[in-house]
Every structure is written in structure tokens, then in C-alpha cells.
Amino acid sequence: MVSRTPVGDRLIYEVESGTLVGERIQAKLTGSSAADWLVVGPDGTGTLDVRAVVETDDGALIFLHYQGRVDLSAGPGAPLYAAPLFETGDDRYRWLNRVQAIAKGSLVGATLTYELCQVV
């Protein structure tokens, strides 16, 4: 935690594990560089900045980045909202490069779960 920065308190969470499951994709977090750089402003607004790499069950690497918000002044259980983007060079998943997703998340204990939807 880096307290009292010009934008608020900055908390850096290393992401230990994660999965991405959908109709067209099955992937797990890979590597050790995944983290959430959360900034909590003086009004309790949390600003998310998350970056990670996932590997699909058939070996493709996909970079995942999202920013979002959470109202931490609402107390535990407040929903998180985010706008994920994907990057890959693998032809099988190149369609993800054109996807803008939206996500709603919930934190239960130490487990954060998002429901992602593609904006069409």
C-alpha cells in the first residue's frame, strides 16, 4: 500500500490464480505478473487497473487489461464494474482483439468473480 498519493491510497494486489470460461474460450492465468493496481480516492471510489496474461486450454496466450470502478464507501459486497480488453496474436482467438466487454464483479471472501458480456 502506498498511502496518501496525489490521487488517493494505492493498493497493489498480486493475482494468484484465475480462469476465463465461456462458450468460445477456456483459459487460466499464466505467469507471475498479474496484478490489480487499485486506487482508493478520498470519497471511497475505487479505481481498478488490472493486467494479466491467460493461456487457453489449446495453448494461445492472451493479454487481458481492464479498468473499472467500485464504490468502497458502500461497504463490503459492493459490485465492481469494469471494461475488459483483450490482445492476442493467435489466429484462433484474433476475434478477441475486436471485442469490447463489460463486466460486473462481486467479491466473496478472497474470491473475485466477474460476469463478462460482449458489447454488440
Phi, psi and omega per residue, in radians:
M1 nan 2.300 3.048
V2 -1.988 1.847 -3.016
S3 -1.493 2.658 2.965
R4 0.976 0.714 3.039
T5 -1.305 2.995 3.132
P6 -1.012 -0.430 -3.122
V7 -1.815 -0.085 -3.129
G8 2.287 -2.863 3.110
D9 -1.471 2.284 -3.141
R10 -1.852 2.142 3.106
L11 -2.006 2.296 -3.108
I12 -2.018 2.036 -3.127
Y13 -1.907 2.127 3.011
E14 -1.380 2.267 -3.125
V15 -1.513 2.125 -3.048
E16 -1.504 -0.619 -3.123
S17 -2.728 2.800 3.115
G18 -3.054 2.701 3.087
T19 -2.333 2.689 3.074
L20 -2.212 1.987 -3.039
V21 -2.220 2.207 3.100
G22 -2.731 -3.074 -3.122
E23 -1.113 -0.579 -3.060
R24 -1.999 0.084 -3.082
I25 -2.635 2.456 3.012
Q26 -2.361 2.053 -3.077
A27 -2.591 2.751 3.097
K28 -2.254 2.635 3.064
L29 -1.009 2.415 3.110
T30 -2.318 2.718 -3.137
G31 1.380 -3.024 -3.081
S32 -2.217 0.343 -3.069
S33 -1.805 0.107 -3.105
A34 -1.309 2.306 3.138
A35 -2.750 2.810 3.071
D36 -2.064 2.039 3.080
W37 -1.704 1.604 -3.065
L38 -1.626 2.290 3.041
V39 -1.988 2.244 3.106
V40 -1.894 1.993 -3.137
G41 -1.347 2.956 -3.092
P42 -1.097 -0.367 3.122
D43 -1.602 0.054 3.132
G44 1.582 0.090 3.083
T45 -1.372 2.167 3.073
G46 -1.698 2.256 3.107
T47 -1.926 2.073 -3.093
L48 -1.538 2.501 2.982
D49 -2.521 1.744 -3.008
V50 -2.072 2.403 3.093
R51 -2.402 2.404 -3.114
A52 -2.771 2.848 3.004
V53 -2.105 2.302 3.058
V54 -2.014 2.669 3.059
E55 -2.061 2.226 -3.128
T56 -1.265 2.880 3.141
D57 -1.145 -0.243 3.075
D58 -1.929 0.356 2.931
G59 1.613 0.097 3.123
A60 -1.461 2.468 3.074
L61 -1.737 2.370 -3.118
I62 -2.349 2.208 3.048
F63 -1.498 2.298 -3.132
L64 -2.101 2.265 3.116
H65 -2.401 2.317 3.030
Y66 -2.557 2.616 3.013
Q67 -2.106 2.723 -3.135
G68 -3.039 -2.940 -3.075
R69 -2.409 2.707 3.012
V70 -2.574 2.400 3.118
D71 -1.569 1.600 -3.096
L72 -1.270 -0.297 3.090
S73 -1.227 -0.281 3.122
A74 -1.350 -0.154 3.120
G75 1.580 -3.083 -3.116
P76 -1.029 2.512 3.099
G77 1.576 0.022 3.111
A78 -1.120 2.398 3.131
P79 -1.213 2.627 3.055
L80 -1.867 2.474 3.117
Y81 -2.173 2.380 -3.057
A82 -2.561 2.891 3.137
A83 -2.253 1.463 -3.101
P84 -1.222 2.513 2.996
L85 -2.205 2.644 -3.105
F86 -2.181 2.613 3.038
E87 -2.417 2.273 3.054
T88 -2.677 2.672 3.031
G89 -1.823 -0.013 -3.111
D90 -1.379 2.150 -3.078
D91 -0.996 -0.561 -3.107
R92 -1.173 -0.394 -3.080
Y93 -2.157 0.247 -3.116
R94 -1.022 -0.443 3.099
W95 -0.999 -0.490 3.127
L96 -1.137 -0.492 3.138
N97 -1.066 -0.401 -3.108
R98 -1.742 0.040 -3.077
V99 -1.574 2.281 2.856
Q100 -1.853 2.104 -3.139
A101 -1.878 2.803 2.949
I102 -2.199 2.658 -3.067
A103 -2.489 2.538 2.999
K104 -2.147 2.247 -3.066
G105 -2.118 2.772 3.050
S106 -2.407 2.479 3.138
L107 -1.904 2.106 3.076
V108 -2.167 1.966 -3.039
G109 1.119 -2.169 3.110
A110 -1.791 0.175 -3.092
T111 -1.851 2.119 3.101
L112 -1.825 2.184 -3.129
T113 -2.141 2.299 3.096
Y114 -2.006 2.544 2.896
E115 -1.858 2.090 -3.112
L116 -1.813 2.490 3.070
C117 -2.346 2.484 3.068
Q118 -1.452 2.320 3.045
V119 -1.383 2.183 3.134
V120 -2.151 nan nan
